[in-house]
Amino acid sequence: MFHGIAATCEVVDVRREANGEQLGAFLKARRAQVSPGTAGLYGSAAPRRVPGLRREEVARLAAISTDYYTRLEQGRVQVSGAVLDVLAQVLRLDGDQREYLLTLAGKYAPPAAGRSARQEVRPQMRHLLDDLTLSAGFVIGHNTDLLAWNAMAAALVMDFGRVPEEERNYVRLVFTEPAIRVLYRDWEVMARLAVSHLRMDSRRNPHDPRLTALVEELSAMDPQFRRWWTSHDVATRAGGTRLLRHPVVGDLALARSTFQCAEDDGQQLVVWTAEPGTPAFDALRYLTSTIGSAPIRT
């Protein structure tokens, strides 16, 4: 799709990332984030060419040989679950990062790999969206594809229906839609989190051609995406607060909740809500009065 891209762009090609290579890249990225002091290593005054821990320091802390750890980062050796557990402690991995590490090493079975084609939204998810009136609802599928939304979501975020179906991807919209960049008051925080969600989703089928095309496109288009993707940060979707600046109703603080589809764990319902009696709730109620009973779009 993109031709003549300069070599300095360092466009990511996920097709070249075998599991061992991905595991090594993840370990390298994570040790770069751990300072010697955090790891309990003090008194080293020698200058460091790279941030974070050296390979030999990780190996020493994990009680394995430097050669073994080096081959592990190079994707040339199998690793036991016990060693992975120790490395997770040494590298200060959180729960999502540890799950991702185990998946790359073949020690954890992720949900079934998603197909290259877009999913169809489950009827149960449609019914739940039908029942939402004062809340914005979205159904997110494999690789953060946007599968469905309700009228409030369209009024609050954007008219997703004007986006071609093949381009309705949450991460893609976050980086390519100017309206969404303006809508999020903390866009950079939310965009980086979205990339972490995409990286976590990629464990299902890291060689999915549609994932490859998306990563290559956004890597060529946006240096922030490229930097965050190669940092190998991962996260699952969880609750939190979304800070918005809507052109009609102004600033909003909405609670975010995520619900897994029981029939298809590759689909999640994401809901933004406001507590009754708050200015945000009044703002959503006002938006409801302006949109009527517009149908769900998919």
N, C-alpha and C positions, 0 to 999 in steps of 0.2 A: 504493500500500500504506500509506503514511504520510500522514495528513491533518493539517492545522492546525499544521504545523511553523512556528515563529517565524522571521521573516526573519533574525534574528541568528544562526541556526544555520548559515547559509551552506552549505546542502546542495549538494554537487557534482552537477551534471547533465552527465554525459559526452555526452549527446545533443547538447549545444550546442557541444561542442568539435570544430570542424573541424580538419583537420590543421594549417593555418596558425596557428590560435589555440593549438593544443597546442604547436606549435613555439615560438611567442612566449612562452607561459607557462613552458615549460621553460627557455628562455634567461634569462628574468627571474629564475626561481628559482635558477638556477645562478650568475648574476652577483652575487646577494645573498649567496652563500656564499664569494665571493672577496674577501679584504681588499685594500686598496690596496697594503699592504706586500708581500703575497704576489705580487701582480702586478708588483712592481717600481716602484710609484709612491710616492715619498716626498716629504715636505716640504709636503704640503697640510694646512694648519691649519684650513681652513674647515669649519664644522660640517656634518654629513651628516644629511639627513632620513631616509634609508633605509640599511640596512646594505649592505656590499659595494661593488661598483663602480657608478659612474654609467654611463648609456648612452654619454655622450660619451667616457668613459674606455675603455670596451670598444671603441668605434669607432676611437679613436686607436691603441690597441694592435693592433687588427686591420688597420690601414691602410685603413679604409673610412670613408665619410662618416657623420656622426651621423644625418643624415636617412635614409640608406639603412638603418642599423641600427635606427632607430626604426620604420621601416616594416616591417622584418623582425620585430620584436617584436610589431607590430600585425597580423601575418599578411597584409600587403598587397603582398608582393614575393616573387618567386622568387629562390632563392639557389643559387650554384654550389657544386660540391663543394670547390673550392679555398678559397672563403671559409669554408665549414663547417670545413675542416681547421684553418684559422687560428683560428677562434672556439673550436674544441675545445682548442687550445693555450692561448689567452688565458684561458679559463674553467676550465682545469685539469681537463678531463674525463677520466675513466678509460675503459677499453675498453668497458664496458657502457654508460656514458653517451654515448660517441661513437656507438656502434651505434644507440642510441635516437634521438639527434639526426639521424643520417643517414636513419633510417627515417621519421621525421616529415617530413623534407624531401623524401622521395621518391627519395633517392639510394641506398637500400639496400633490397633486396627481402627482407622478413621471411618466415618460413615461411607456408605457405598459411593464410588466415584460417579460424579455427574456426567451426563452425556454432553457432547459438544453442542447439540442443539439446545435452544432455549426450552425451559420447562413450561408446562401449563399450570396455572395456579389451581390449587386444590379447591373443590367446592366448599369444603369446611371453612377455608380461609375467606372465600367470597361471602359466606354467610356472616362471618364475624365482621367483615368490613361493612356489610349491610346494616349491622346493628350499631355501628359507630356514628354518632351525630355531632357531638361536641368535641370529638377527638380526631386527630389526624392519624390515619392508618395506612401502612404500606406493607406489601408482601415482598420480601427479599428472597431470591433464590440463589442458585449456584453462582459463585464468582461475583456476588452482589448485584445480579440482574434484578431490575425492578419489574416484578411480574404483575402487580395490581396496586391500586390505591383508591381512596375514597374522595368524595367531593371536597371535604375539609383539607385533605392533603394537597389537592390541586390549588385551592384558594390560599393556603398558607405558604406553599413552597413555589410551585409553578404549574403551568398546564403541561403535564407530562404527555398528554395526548398529541401534542404537536411535535414530539420527538419521534423519529422513526423507531419502530419496535426493536431493531437490532442495535440501536444506540441507547436504549433505555437501561442503563447500568448506573447504579448509584455512584460508584467511584468515578466513573467517566463524567457524570453530570457535575459532581463536586468540582472537578478540575476544568470543565469546559463551559459551564453555564455561568455567565456573569451575574445573573440574578441570584444564584445560590451563593456565590462568593460574597455578595452584599448582604444576603439574608443572615448568614451566620456571623454573629458578632465576634466569635472566636474561630474564624474560618481555618486558620492554620492548625489549631489544635484538632478541630473536627476532621480536617482533610488528612492529617497524619494518622488519626485513629482509623479513618476509613481505609487507608492503605494497609494498616495492620490487620484489619478485618479481611481484606482481600488476600493478604499473604496467608492468613490462617485458613481461609476457605480453600486456598490452592492446594492444601495437603490432600484433598480428596482426589484430585486428578491434575498433578502439576504439569502434565504435558498436553492438557486440553488445548486444541488449536484456537478456540475462542479466547481462552485466557492468554495464550501467547500473543495473539493479535492485539488484545487490549493493553497488555503490559508494554509491548513494543510501541504502540501508538502513543500512549501517555508518556513513556520514557523519552520519546523523540520530541514530544510537544512541550513538556514541562520539567524543568530541572529539579524542582522540589519533589515531584513524584519520583523521578529517577533516583534521587538521593534517599528518599524514605523507603523505596522498594528494596534497594540494595542494602539498607541497614538491617533487614530481616527482623524488624519488630513485628510481633504477632499479638493478637488480642481477640477474644470472643466478644460477641455483642452482649452487652449487659445494661443494667439500668444506669441512669444518670440524668443530667440536666442539659437541655438544649437552650442556648441563649440566642434569640433571634431579634432581628430588626426589620419588622414588616413594613412595607411602604404605606399600608392603610391604617393599621392598628398600632404601629409603633413597637417599642421594645417588649419582648415577652420572655419569660422563663418557664419552660415546659418540662415536665417529667417524662423521661423516656423509659418504656418497658418493652421487653421482647418475649414473645411466646412461640414455642416450637410446635410445628405441626406434627401431631402424633403419627399420621399416615405417611409423612415424608419429611425426614429430619433435614432435608436440604432446603426446606422452606420455613421462613420465620415471619411472624407478624410483628411489626414494629409499630408501637402506638405512642403518640405524643399527647399528653393530657395536662390539664390544669386543675388545681384544687378549687372547688366551689368557693365563691366569696372573694377570690383574688382578682386583681386587675387582668391577669392573663385569662382567667375564666370568662370574664365579661367581654374581653376582646374576641375570644373564640365564639361566644354566643352572638356577638355582633356579626362576625363573618358568616355564621350559619344563616342569619337573616338575609344576607346578601346573595347567597348561592342557592337557596331553596333546596330542592331535593334532586340535585344533579346526580345522574347514575354513576356507578363505579365504572372506571375505564380500565381495560387491560390490553 
